[in-house]
Amino acid sequence: MNNNDKDNVIQKLAGKFKAVKDILKMNLMLISNDGKKVYFYIGLWKDKNKTFKKNWCINIYMYCSLTYRLEKNVKIDFFDIETNKLIATFKNKKIRIL
């Protein structure tokens, strides 16, 4: 990987982190103190396909892993913020959308 490729990866990761922080600032999502539970308004997924939802979970997982220094392969649960209903889980690089 050359320097340009590294720069592109860093820029993409920074953009994803900024997007997560923006959602948090708008109070559309909450993350537990340990980083293992994510609560968000299900409306954020309205009319989105499965690929979008999986990528969204991956981005949140990366954010939580680095921000909360989670161990490798820790399970993160995603919940509807209004009903506390489990929506998705992420563990071992596998996403399960319910």
C-alpha positions in Angstrom: 0.0 0.0 0.0 1.5 3.3 -1.1 1.2 6.6 0.7 -1.7 7.8 -1.5 -3.7 4.6 -0.7 -3.0 5.1 3.0 -4.1 8.7 2.8 -7.4 7.6 1.1 -8.1 5.0 3.8 -7.4 7.5 6.5 -9.7 10.1 4.8 -12.5 7.6 4.4 -12.2 6.5 8.1 -12.2 10.1 9.2 -15.3 10.8 7.2 -17.1 7.8 8.7 -16.1 8.9 12.2 -17.4 12.4 11.6 -20.7 11.0 10.3 -21.1 9.0 13.5 -20.2 12.0 15.7 -22.7 14.1 13.8 -25.5 11.6 14.4 -24.6 11.5 18.1 -24.6 15.3 18.3 -28.1 15.4 16.8 -29.2 13.0 19.5 -30.4 10.5 16.9 -28.2 7.8 18.4 -26.9 6.9 21.9 -24.0 4.6 22.7 -23.7 2.9 26.1 -20.8 3.8 28.3 -19.0 0.5 27.5 -19.6 0.9 23.7 -21.4 -2.4 23.4 -25.0 -1.2 23.0 -26.1 1.3 20.3 -29.6 2.9 20.4 -30.9 4.8 17.4 -34.1 5.9 15.8 -35.2 3.2 13.4 -36.2 6.0 11.0 -32.6 6.4 10.1 -32.9 3.0 8.2 -36.3 3.9 6.6 -36.3 2.9 2.9 -32.6 1.7 3.1 -31.5 -1.6 1.7 -29.7 -4.4 3.5 -26.3 -3.4 2.2 -26.7 0.2 3.6 -27.8 -1.3 7.0 -24.8 -3.6 7.1 -22.3 -0.9 6.2 -23.9 1.4 8.8 -23.4 -1.3 11.5 -19.8 -1.8 10.3 -19.1 2.0 10.6 -20.6 2.1 14.1 -18.6 -1.0 15.1 -15.4 0.6 13.9 -16.2 3.8 15.8 -17.1 1.9 19.0 -14.0 -0.4 18.7 -11.6 2.5 18.5 -13.4 5.0 20.8 -14.1 2.5 23.6 -11.1 0.4 22.9 -13.1 -2.8 22.7 -11.5 -6.2 22.5 -11.5 -7.9 19.1 -14.7 -9.7 18.2 -16.8 -8.1 21.0 -20.5 -8.2 20.2 -22.3 -5.0 19.7 -26.1 -4.9 19.9 -28.2 -2.3 18.0 -31.6 -1.3 19.5 -34.5 0.9 18.5 -34.2 3.9 20.8 -37.9 4.3 21.3 -38.9 0.6 22.0 -35.6 -0.9 23.1 -36.2 -3.7 20.6 -33.1 -5.4 19.3 -32.6 -4.6 15.7 -29.2 -6.0 14.8 -26.1 -7.6 16.2 -22.5 -7.4 15.1 -19.9 -10.0 16.2 -17.0 -11.8 14.5 -17.4 -9.6 11.4 -20.9 -10.9 11.0 -24.0 -8.7 11.1 -27.4 -10.1 11.9 -30.3 -7.8 11.1 -33.5 -8.8 12.8 
